[in-house]
Amino acid sequence: MMYEGMQQDGETQAKPLRRVTLTVDPDDYTELEALARRSDVSTSWLVRRSIREFLGRVTANRIDPTSQAQRSEDAA
């Protein structure tokens, strides 16, 4: 499976994808599926897009990637 990556010097670089398996809350997945249908894209595309945006924010030091996880663990 290939994914068109970011353009460099006017050329689109195709990269092989890596498969990831994850477990999500059923309610979150239901919302994700509905959003994918409304947007006419796959749920996989939405997840890839979300990961890319998240990594962009982390790289720009706009968020602490562990802050939400720590709060969730503290509440448990």
C-alpha positions in Angstrom: 0.0 0.0 0.0 1.4 3.4 -0.9 0.6 6.9 0.4 1.4 10.1 -1.4 3.6 12.1 0.9 4.4 15.7 1.0 5.6 17.4 -2.1 9.3 18.2 -2.4 10.5 20.5 -5.1 7.2 20.1 -7.1 7.4 16.2 -7.0 5.1 14.0 -4.9 7.0 11.3 -3.1 5.1 8.0 -2.7 6.1 6.1 0.5 5.2 2.6 1.6 2.8 2.6 4.6 3.4 0.8 7.9 0.5 -1.2 9.3 -0.5 -0.3 12.9 -3.1 -2.1 15.0 -4.8 -0.2 17.8 -7.7 -0.5 20.1 -10.1 2.4 20.5 -13.2 3.2 22.5 -16.3 1.9 20.7 -18.0 5.3 20.9 -14.9 7.1 19.5 -14.8 4.6 16.6 -18.5 5.2 15.9 -17.9 8.9 15.7 -14.8 8.3 13.5 -16.8 6.2 11.1 -19.6 8.8 10.9 -17.1 11.6 10.2 -15.4 9.5 7.5 -18.7 8.9 5.8 -19.6 12.6 5.9 -16.2 13.5 4.6 -16.2 10.8 1.9 -12.8 9.4 3.1 -11.8 6.2 4.9 -11.4 5.9 8.6 -7.7 5.0 7.9 -7.2 8.3 6.1 -8.7 10.2 9.1 -6.4 8.4 11.5 -3.3 9.0 9.3 -4.3 12.7 9.0 -4.8 13.0 12.7 -1.4 11.4 13.5 0.3 13.8 11.0 -1.4 16.8 12.6 -0.6 15.6 16.1 3.0 15.1 15.3 3.2 18.5 13.7 1.9 20.1 16.9 4.3 18.1 19.1 7.2 19.0 16.8 6.3 22.7 17.0 6.3 22.3 20.8 2.7 23.5 21.0 1.6 20.5 23.1 2.9 18.1 25.7 2.1 14.6 24.2 2.0 13.1 27.7 -0.1 15.6 29.5 -3.6 14.1 28.7 -2.4 10.5 29.4 -1.0 11.6 32.7 -4.2 13.3 33.8 -6.2 10.2 32.8 -3.9 7.9 34.7 -4.0 10.2 37.8 -7.9 10.1 37.8 -8.0 6.3 37.7 
